[in-house]
Amino acid sequence: MGQVSLVNKLPKNLHDKVVEMLDDPAMTQVEIMTAINAEAGEDIISRSSLNRFVLKREKIKGAKRGQEAPTAEECLARISMALERIAFSLEK
């Protein structure tokens, strides 16, 4: 069996906040990570752990939808994540 994600190990209030923020298309993963770590008072999630959580969440959503086409919001979220990854790799 796979490991439990760091996001799933968060206290319920922080986990719920992560999920709520992920549903807001205006929030980036970096903003979410920063807000959660600030609220916790320490670095409890990383950018990569949040991204793995998001990808797994999208995969589960896709499985529940079956073969439905993604919504416009989902497409924009995927594009946004891809652009964030590109910008992050260019910063290195």
C-alpha positions in Angstrom: 0.0 0.0 0.0 1.1 3.6 -0.7 2.0 6.1 2.0 -0.5 8.6 3.4 0.1 12.0 1.9 1.4 14.8 4.1 -1.8 16.8 3.3 -4.0 13.9 4.5 -1.9 13.8 7.7 -2.8 17.5 8.5 -5.2 18.3 11.3 -8.8 18.3 10.1 -9.1 22.1 10.1 -6.0 22.6 8.0 -6.9 19.7 5.6 -10.3 21.2 5.1 -8.8 24.6 4.5 -6.4 23.1 1.8 -9.4 21.5 0.0 -11.4 24.7 0.2 -8.5 26.7 -1.2 -7.9 24.2 -4.0 -11.5 24.7 -5.0 -10.8 28.4 -5.5 -9.3 28.9 -9.0 -7.8 32.2 -7.9 -5.4 30.4 -5.4 -2.1 29.0 -6.6 -0.5 26.0 -5.0 2.3 28.2 -3.7 -0.2 30.6 -2.0 -2.0 27.6 -0.5 1.3 26.1 0.8 2.4 29.4 2.2 -0.9 30.0 4.0 -1.1 26.5 5.5 2.5 26.6 6.7 2.0 30.1 8.2 -1.2 29.0 10.0 0.6 26.0 11.4 3.6 28.1 12.4 6.0 25.7 10.7 6.7 24.2 7.3 4.4 21.1 7.5 3.7 20.7 3.8 6.0 21.2 0.8 5.2 22.3 -2.7 5.7 18.8 -4.0 3.5 17.2 -1.4 0.7 19.6 -2.2 1.1 19.0 -5.9 1.0 15.2 -5.4 -2.2 15.6 -3.4 -3.7 17.8 -6.2 -2.8 15.3 -8.9 -4.2 12.4 -6.9 -7.4 14.4 -6.2 -7.8 15.2 -9.9 -7.3 11.5 -10.8 -10.0 10.4 -8.3 -12.3 13.1 -9.6 -11.7 11.9 -13.2 -12.4 8.3 -12.2 -15.7 9.4 -10.6 -16.7 11.3 -13.7 -16.0 8.4 -16.0 -15.3 9.5 -19.6 -16.8 13.0 -19.2 -14.9 15.9 -20.7 -13.2 18.2 -18.2 -15.0 21.4 -17.4 -13.5 24.8 -18.4 -12.5 25.4 -14.8 -10.6 22.1 -14.6 -8.8 22.9 -17.9 -7.8 26.3 -16.6 -6.6 24.8 -13.3 -4.5 22.3 -15.2 -3.0 25.0 -17.4 -2.3 27.1 -14.4 -0.5 24.3 -12.7 1.5 23.6 -15.8 2.5 27.3 -16.0 3.5 27.3 -12.3 5.7 24.2 -12.9 7.3 25.9 -15.9 7.9 29.1 -14.0 9.3 27.2 -11.1 11.7 25.3 -13.3 12.9 28.5 -15.0 13.7 30.0 -11.6 16.2 27.3 -10.8 
